[in-house]
Amino acid sequence: QSLPSESLWERASALDASPISDLFQGQLRSRIRCGACGHEEETFELFWSLQLPVPLTGRSSAHPSLGDLLDAFCEEEALEDSWRCPKCSACQGLKQFRLWRLPPVVQLHLKRFNWKSREALSANSNPSKNTGQSLPDPKVMKMALPEAPVQEKADDLSIPNCTAAAAPPVVEDAQPSVIADHALDHVAATLPWDDQERMYTLILQLLKKIGDNPAEPKFRSVGKAAARVQKDVLGLSGGPALLQWAGFRDIGERFEAAELSGTEADSRYAELLAHGERTRLRVLRRLRDERIEAERRRSLPIGGTEPIRRWGGRLPAFGRQLDVLNGSLVCTKIETRVELDLDVSRQRGFAPLRLDRWLAEGAPATTATGLYELYGVVQ
């Protein structure tokens, strides 16, 4: 009777043989060991590339090597409650991968993207910057080029040429304490772009009125009861602090900038305008990246329903799950640099990589020697 590894390999060779699979297809052994009683289970699976985690540091240097990545790939991993021992019913499974068959050409895929749920990120983030809500998609900033003039009929405020935008209800709950010097960072970190745009637009126009007419006291006072002030500034997190940053002081029912000179108003105006423009560019870049990623995902074949065939062979199923598509997972990139050993005597200048040290005990003899030359790097 054939071993499970042999049966799987023979079935793949019979059904999905192709020049591509002959070059790139290998086999892994997965072993689960019970930490309580020592019971072991083995399964075998095919691979077309090795998905290597990227540790933050190497074992002997600041940057990990390819050997460190393979060590991390072959380390035992605790399964917690996802596996129960059939012998003692304990949930102390330890899973470990080992190479079983090596193909002539090995593709090493560096897993540089770490996916976590939004709930996990919120729990680990700075409480002062955590709103507990997912931010809606930002829209393109219109602050620099206002489109629709809006005449406010509030009792204390009338500012022309302000961009029209839909506003959320006024927030009645107590605002978090924000220091005026940190108001710009707080607003950028906690508010969606639509709210930031409305707030910046209003305060910029207040500062411009003072800078253009420093002798006019009517432009230095803003009533708290004004509908637009409530909607676009005071009703948003960090709004009162941003007004104070701009030079306005809370005197009860109003905010006044009695001591703000025209030069200071112009300086604050330029600083806030530059901050808004930087934020706008970040939003545009993020939107561009999201559109590119969405288009890339649409062009990817998804192998979850029926086999995908290329060059006469069947590729493993791949694609993103629904929890990724609907935005419940957040992706961060791992920027750690991976070092390659050099060997000037080699044609390409890199030392060869020996993979036989990660072969499982009892692995069958194959045509591959376990010694691999680095051929190319693709990003």
C-alpha positions in Angstrom: 0.0 0.0 0.0 1.4 3.4 -0.9 2.2 6.0 1.7 -0.1 9.1 1.9 2.7 11.2 0.5 3.3 8.8 -2.4 -0.4 8.6 -3.2 -0.8 12.4 -3.3 2.3 12.8 -5.5 1.3 10.1 -7.9 -2.3 11.5 -8.2 -1.0 15.0 -8.9 1.5 13.6 -11.5 -1.3 11.7 -13.2 -3.9 14.4 -13.2 -2.0 17.7 -13.4 1.3 16.9 -15.1 2.7 19.8 -17.0 6.1 21.4 -17.7 5.3 24.1 -15.1 4.4 21.6 -12.3 7.5 19.6 -13.2 9.6 22.7 -12.5 7.9 24.3 -9.5 5.8 21.7 -7.7 7.1 20.4 -4.4 5.7 18.7 -1.3 5.5 19.6 2.3 5.0 17.4 5.4 2.8 18.9 8.1 3.0 17.2 11.5 0.8 18.0 14.5 2.1 16.9 17.9 0.0 16.9 21.1 1.8 18.8 23.8 0.1 16.7 26.5 0.5 13.1 25.5 2.9 13.3 22.5 0.5 11.8 19.9 1.4 12.8 16.4 -0.5 13.2 13.1 1.0 13.6 9.7 -0.4 15.1 6.5 1.2 16.0 3.2 0.4 18.8 0.8 1.7 20.2 -2.5 3.3 23.6 -2.9 4.2 25.8 -5.8 6.0 28.4 -3.7 7.1 28.5 0.0 5.2 31.2 1.9 7.9 32.5 4.3 7.2 34.7 7.3 9.6 37.7 7.7 10.9 38.0 11.3 11.8 41.4 12.6 15.5 40.5 13.3 17.8 37.7 12.4 19.3 35.1 14.8 22.8 36.4 14.4 22.4 39.9 12.9 20.0 42.9 12.8 18.5 41.8 9.6 17.1 38.3 8.9 18.6 36.0 6.2 16.8 33.6 4.0 17.9 30.9 6.4 16.2 32.8 9.2 13.0 33.0 7.2 13.1 29.2 6.5 13.7 28.6 10.2 10.6 30.7 11.1 8.6 28.7 8.5 9.6 25.4 10.0 9.1 26.4 13.6 6.5 24.7 15.7 3.3 26.8 15.9 0.7 26.5 18.7 -2.8 25.7 17.4 -4.6 26.7 20.6 -8.2 25.6 20.4 -8.3 24.8 16.7 -7.1 21.2 17.1 -8.1 18.5 19.7 -6.0 15.4 20.3 -8.0 12.3 19.3 -6.1 10.3 21.9 -6.3 12.5 25.1 -8.7 15.3 23.9 -6.3 18.0 25.0 -6.1 21.2 23.0 -2.4 21.6 23.0 -1.5 21.0 19.4 1.9 22.0 18.0 2.1 22.2 14.2 5.3 22.1 12.2 6.1 22.2 8.5 9.1 20.4 6.9 10.1 20.0 3.3 9.4 16.6 1.8 10.1 16.9 -1.9 12.1 19.7 -3.5 11.3 20.9 -7.0 14.0 21.9 -9.5 13.1 25.5 -9.1 11.9 26.8 -5.7 9.9 30.0 -5.4 10.3 31.8 -2.0 7.4 34.1 -1.4 8.2 36.6 1.4 5.0 37.4 3.4 5.5 41.1 3.8 1.8 41.8 4.5 0.3 41.2 7.9 -3.5 41.0 8.1 -5.3 41.8 11.4 -8.9 42.4 12.3 -10.0 46.0 12.9 -11.1 45.0 16.4 -7.6 43.7 17.2 -6.0 46.9 15.9 -8.4 49.0 17.9 -7.6 47.1 21.1 -3.9 47.6 20.6 -3.9 51.2 19.4 -3.4 54.4 21.4 -6.7 55.1 23.3 -6.3 58.8 22.7 -6.5 58.2 18.9 -9.1 55.4 18.9 -12.6 56.5 18.1 -14.0 53.0 18.1 -15.5 53.5 14.7 -14.3 52.6 11.2 -13.7 55.7 9.1 -15.7 56.1 5.9 -13.9 56.4 2.6 -12.5 59.9 2.2 -13.5 62.2 -0.6 -11.3 64.5 -2.7 -10.6 67.8 -0.8 -12.3 70.9 -2.2 -10.9 73.4 0.3 -8.4 75.1 -2.1 -11.0 75.5 -4.9 -14.5 76.1 -3.4 -17.2 75.1 -5.7 -20.6 76.1 -4.3 -21.2 79.4 -2.5 -23.2 78.9 0.7 -24.7 81.8 2.5 -25.2 81.0 6.2 -28.1 82.7 7.9 -26.8 82.0 11.4 -27.1 84.8 14.0 -23.4 85.5 14.4 -21.7 84.2 11.2 -22.0 84.8 7.5 -19.1 83.5 5.3 -19.4 83.4 1.5 -17.7 81.0 -0.9 -17.7 78.0 1.4 -17.8 74.5 0.0 -21.1 72.7 0.4 -20.9 69.3 2.2 -23.3 67.0 3.9 -22.8 67.2 7.7 -23.5 64.7 10.5 -25.7 65.6 13.4 -24.2 67.8 16.1 -22.4 65.8 18.7 -23.9 66.5 22.1 -21.6 64.3 24.1 -18.6 65.8 26.0 -15.6 66.4 23.8 -12.3 64.7 24.7 -9.7 67.0 26.2 -7.3 68.1 23.4 -4.4 70.5 23.9 -4.5 73.3 21.3 -0.8 72.7 20.3 -1.8 69.2 19.3 -5.1 70.0 17.7 -3.9 69.5 14.1 -2.6 66.0 14.8 -5.7 65.1 16.8 -8.1 66.2 14.1 -6.1 64.4 11.4 -5.9 61.2 13.4 -9.5 60.9 14.6 -11.8 62.5 12.0 -12.8 61.3 8.5 -11.8 63.5 5.7 -15.2 65.0 5.1 -15.3 66.4 8.6 -11.7 67.6 8.4 -12.5 69.5 5.2 -15.5 71.3 6.6 -13.6 72.3 9.8 -10.5 73.5 7.9 -12.6 75.5 5.4 -14.5 77.4 8.1 -11.4 78.2 10.2 -9.4 79.2 7.2 -12.0 81.7 6.1 -12.2 83.1 9.7 -8.4 83.6 9.6 -8.5 85.2 6.2 -11.1 87.7 7.2 -8.9 88.8 10.2 -5.8 88.9 8.0 -7.5 91.0 5.3 -9.3 93.3 7.8 -7.2 93.3 11.0 -9.0 96.5 12.3 -12.5 95.2 12.0 -13.7 93.7 15.3 -16.7 92.0 13.8 -14.5 89.4 12.1 -12.8 88.5 15.4 -15.9 87.1 17.2 -17.8 83.9 16.6 -20.9 82.9 18.4 -21.1 79.4 19.8 -24.8 79.2 18.9 -24.2 79.7 15.2 -25.5 76.7 13.3 -22.5 76.4 11.0 -20.0 76.8 13.9 -21.8 74.0 15.8 -22.0 71.7 12.7 -18.5 72.2 11.3 -16.3 72.9 14.3 -17.7 72.7 17.8 -19.7 69.5 17.2 -16.6 67.6 16.0 -13.9 66.0 18.1 -11.0 68.5 18.5 -12.9 71.4 17.1 -12.7 73.8 20.1 -9.0 73.0 20.5 -8.4 73.9 16.8 -10.2 77.2 17.2 -7.9 78.0 20.2 -4.9 76.9 18.1 -6.0 79.5 15.5 -6.0 82.2 18.1 -9.6 82.3 19.4 -10.4 82.3 23.1 -13.5 80.9 24.8 -15.2 83.8 26.6 -18.5 82.1 27.5 -21.1 82.3 24.7 -18.5 83.3 22.0 -15.0 82.7 20.8 -13.0 85.8 20.2 -9.6 86.5 18.7 -9.1 90.0 20.2 -5.3 89.7 20.6 -4.6 88.0 17.2 -2.7 90.4 14.9 -3.1 90.4 11.1 0.4 88.9 10.7 -0.3 86.1 13.1 -3.6 85.4 11.4 -1.8 85.1 8.0 0.8 82.8 9.5 -1.9 80.5 11.0 -3.8 80.6 7.7 -0.7 79.5 5.8 0.1 76.7 8.3 -3.4 75.3 8.3 -3.7 75.5 4.5 -0.4 73.6 4.2 -1.5 71.0 6.7 -4.8 70.5 4.8 -3.0 70.2 1.5 -0.7 67.5 2.9 -3.7 65.6 4.3 -5.5 66.0 0.9 -2.5 64.5 -0.9 -2.4 61.5 1.5 -6.1 60.9 0.9 -5.6 61.0 -2.9 -2.7 58.6 -2.7 -4.7 56.3 -0.5 -7.7 56.4 -2.9 -5.3 55.8 -5.8 -3.8 52.8 -4.1 -7.2 51.4 -3.2 -8.4 51.7 -6.8 -5.3 50.0 -8.0 -5.7 47.2 -5.5 -9.4 46.8 -6.3 -8.6 46.5 -10.0 -5.9 44.0 -9.3 -8.2 41.9 -7.2 -10.8 41.9 -10.0 -8.3 40.7 -12.4 -7.1 37.8 -10.2 -8.6 34.4 -10.9 -10.3 32.8 -7.9 -9.9 29.1 -7.6 -12.5 28.4 -5.0 -15.2 27.2 -7.3 -13.6 25.3 -10.2 -10.1 24.3 -11.2 -7.9 27.0 -12.8 -5.8 25.5 -15.6 -2.6 27.0 -17.0 -0.2 25.3 -19.4 -2.2 22.0 -19.0 -1.8 21.9 -15.2 -4.1 22.9 -12.3 -2.9 25.8 -10.1 -3.7 25.8 -6.4 -6.8 27.8 -5.5 -6.0 31.3 -4.4 -7.7 34.6 -3.9 -9.0 36.8 -1.1 -11.7 35.7 1.3 -14.8 37.7 1.9 -13.6 39.1 5.2 -10.8 40.7 3.3 -13.0 42.0 0.5 -15.5 43.6 2.8 -12.9 45.5 4.8 -13.1 43.8 8.1 -9.3 43.1 8.0 -6.6 45.7 7.9 -3.3 45.1 6.1 0.1 46.4 7.3 3.4 46.0 5.4 6.4 44.5 7.1 9.4 46.7 6.0 12.2 44.5 7.5 15.1 44.1 5.1 16.2 40.6 4.3 20.0 40.1 3.8 21.5 37.7 1.2 24.9 36.1 1.7 27.4 37.1 -0.9 29.9 35.0 -2.8 31.9 36.8 -5.4 33.1 33.5 -6.9 29.5 32.8 -8.1 28.2 34.1 -11.4 25.5 36.3 -9.8 27.6 37.2 -6.7 25.3 35.4 -4.2 26.1 32.4 -2.0 23.9 29.3 -2.8 21.2 28.3 -0.5 21.1 24.7 0.9 17.5 23.6 1.5 18.3 20.1 2.6 18.8 21.2 6.2 15.0 21.8 6.3 14.1 18.4 4.8 12.0 16.1 7.0 13.6 13.0 8.3 12.8 10.1 6.0 12.1 12.3 3.0 12.4 10.4 -0.3 15.4 10.9 -2.6 14.6 13.3 -5.4 16.4 14.7 -8.4 16.9 18.0 -6.6 20.2 18.2 -4.8 19.0 20.7 -2.2 21.6 23.3 -3.4 20.0 26.3 -5.1 21.4 29.3 -6.8 19.6 32.6 -6.4 18.2 33.3 -9.9 16.1 36.5 -9.5 14.1 38.7 -7.2 10.7 40.0 -8.2 8.8 42.7 -6.3 
